[in-house]
Amino acid sequence: MIKLNGMEKLSALIKYWIEHNREHAEEIRRFAEEFSDFKDELLKASSKLLETNEELEKILRRVDEGNKA
């Protein structure tokens, strides 16, 4: 079994969260098309997930740079 240090674990978790958020954002966009009464709100929610990913990607770059040192 491979044991990860704290930064490696954080990197792996962030990568998972980013993909997980992408999948949910896509799913929400599909529902927005199906439920037009809620389209604007659903699209806004989807966008917020992608904005969250932008922040997670910034953190991931810092974490991965720290792992190279």
C-alpha positions in Angstrom: 0.0 0.0 0.0 1.3 3.4 -1.0 1.3 6.0 1.8 0.8 9.6 0.7 2.2 12.6 2.6 -0.2 15.4 3.5 0.5 17.5 0.4 0.2 14.4 -1.9 -3.1 13.6 -0.3 -4.4 17.1 -0.7 -3.3 17.2 -4.4 -5.2 13.9 -5.0 -8.3 15.2 -3.2 -8.3 18.5 -5.1 -8.0 16.6 -8.4 -11.0 14.5 -7.4 -13.0 17.5 -6.3 -12.3 19.3 -9.6 -13.5 16.4 -11.7 -16.5 15.8 -9.4 -17.5 19.4 -9.7 -17.2 19.3 -13.5 -19.5 16.3 -13.7 -22.1 18.0 -11.5 -21.9 21.3 -13.4 -22.5 19.4 -16.6 -25.4 17.5 -15.1 -26.9 20.7 -13.8 -26.7 22.3 -17.2 -28.6 19.4 -18.7 -31.3 19.8 -16.1 -31.4 23.6 -16.9 -32.4 22.7 -20.4 -35.1 20.3 -19.2 -36.6 22.6 -16.5 -36.8 26.0 -18.2 -38.6 27.5 -15.2 -35.4 27.1 -13.3 -32.9 27.5 -16.1 -31.3 30.8 -15.0 -30.8 29.6 -11.4 -29.5 26.2 -12.5 -27.1 27.8 -14.9 -25.9 30.1 -12.2 -25.3 27.2 -9.8 -23.4 25.4 -12.6 -21.2 28.4 -13.1 -20.5 28.7 -9.4 -19.2 25.1 -9.4 -16.9 26.0 -12.2 -15.7 29.1 -10.4 -15.0 26.9 -7.4 -12.9 24.8 -9.7 -10.9 27.8 -10.7 -10.0 28.4 -7.0 -9.2 24.7 -6.5 -6.9 24.8 -9.5 -5.0 27.7 -8.1 -4.5 25.8 -4.8 -3.5 22.7 -6.7 -0.8 24.6 -8.6 0.6 25.8 -5.3 0.4 22.4 -3.7 2.1 20.7 -6.7 4.8 23.3 -6.8 5.4 22.6 -3.1 5.8 18.9 -3.8 8.6 19.6 -6.3 10.7 21.4 -3.8 
